[in-house]
Amino acid sequence: MKSIILVLVSLIMSFAFTSCASSSAANASSDEVVIKTETIQCGMCKDRIETSLSEQKGIKSVTVDVDKKETTVVFNPKKINPDAIKKAIAAVGYDADDVEAESGAYNDLPTCCQKGGH
């Protein structure tokens, strides 16, 4: 009976260690960047950025905080980097840190999504 209990405890401990190790390995392939997106104005801006970035290869999650005017992106650094993420935000029509919005994309935004558009 003692040997059965020892085997069960051993298996449980082994499983717990394996789960923690694989979870750490998954997190090791992710980075997070917070990008100032000062030009976002509303929920439509939020949706536009989140949808566009989530279609990019290597992006794991995107959260836009309209009140803080920040975009938080979790990404795989082997597939995409912060500069490419900023350019992708600019391509949608929004400033991203020091990268200015592409003028054509900005001009295509609804009026409420443009600077001072409220």
C-alpha positions, 0 to 999 in steps of 0.5 A: 500500500505504501508503494502505491501511495508513493507512486501516486505522489510521485506521478502527481509531483511529476505532472505538476512539475511538467505543467509548470515547466511547459507553462514557463516555456510558453511564456518565454516565447512571448514579450509584451510592449505598451505603446502610447496611442495618443490619437485614439478617441473612442471605442471604434478606434479601440476595435479598429486597432485590436482587430487589425493587430490581431490579424498580424502574425506573431500577435498573441493578444491586444488590449487598447485602453482608450482612457489611458491612450495605450495599446498593450500587445503580447507578441512572439518576438521571433515573428514580429517586433515592436517597430513592426507593431507600431508601423501596423498601428500607424497603417490603420491611421493612429500615432504609435509612440514616435511613429506617426499615423499614415496620412491616407489611413488617418484621413479615411478614419471616421470624423469621431476617430480623428484628433479632436473629432468628438 
